[in-house]
């Protein structure tokens, strides 16, 4: 999460992922809210959801979005072969 001086909160600083504003909504509600949950749908990650490192890694959805326009696509920087 990233909080800007304006109070705007983003799920990730590397992509457009606004989830609210700390001056309008308590931080706890932003953290557990539906807007941030959209970025936690780990089963949607095409490659990472099948990987044994999923609990530790999940790649970088922002890099993937930058390359493909789909944050759930396989991370182009991933070194791991998933069977």
C-alpha positions in Angstrom: 0.0 0.0 0.0 1.0 3.6 -0.7 -0.3 6.7 1.0 0.2 10.0 -0.8 0.5 13.4 1.0 -3.1 14.1 -0.1 -4.3 11.0 1.8 -5.0 9.0 -1.3 -4.2 5.3 -0.8 -3.1 3.0 -3.6 -2.9 -0.8 -3.5 0.5 -0.5 -5.3 2.6 2.6 -6.0 3.6 1.2 -9.4 0.2 1.2 -11.1 -3.2 3.0 -11.0 -4.8 1.2 -8.0 -6.6 3.8 -6.0 -8.6 2.3 -3.1 -9.6 5.3 -1.1 -8.4 8.2 1.0 -7.3 8.0 4.7 -9.1 11.3 5.4 -12.4 9.8 4.3 -12.0 6.2 5.5 -10.2 4.7 8.4 -7.0 2.8 7.4 -8.2 -0.5 8.8 -11.3 -0.3 6.6 -9.1 0.4 3.5 -6.9 -2.5 4.3 -9.7 -5.1 4.7 -12.1 -3.4 2.3 -13.5 -4.7 -1.0 -11.3 -2.3 -3.1 -8.1 -3.8 -1.8 -9.5 -7.4 -2.0 -9.7 -6.9 -5.8 -5.9 -7.1 -5.7 -5.8 -10.2 -3.5 -7.6 -12.6 -5.8 -4.5 -14.9 -5.9 -6.3 -17.7 -7.7 -6.7 -15.5 -10.7 -2.9 -15.3 -11.3 -2.4 -17.5 -14.4 1.0 -18.8 -13.5 1.5 -18.0 -9.8 -1.7 -19.7 -8.6 -0.1 -23.0 -9.6 3.3 -22.3 -8.0 4.6 -23.8 -4.7 6.1 -20.3 -4.0 2.7 -18.6 -4.2 2.6 -17.9 -0.4 5.9 -16.1 -0.6 6.1 -14.5 -4.0 3.2 -14.0 -6.5 5.5 -12.1 -8.8 4.8 -8.4 -9.5 1.3 -7.7 -10.8 2.4 -4.1 -11.7 5.2 -5.2 -13.9 2.9 -7.8 -15.5 0.2 -5.1 -16.1 2.8 -2.8 -17.6 3.9 -5.5 -20.1 0.5 -7.1 -20.9 -2.3 -4.9 -19.6 -3.4 -7.8 -17.4 -2.1 -8.0 -13.9 -3.1 -11.7 -13.7 -1.0 -12.8 -16.7 2.3 -14.6 -16.1 5.0 -12.3 -14.7 7.5 -11.8 -17.6 10.3 -11.5 -15.0 9.5 -14.8 -13.3 12.4 -17.3 -13.4 10.4 -20.3 -12.0 9.1 -23.1 -14.2 5.8 -24.3 -13.0 4.6 -27.7 -13.9 
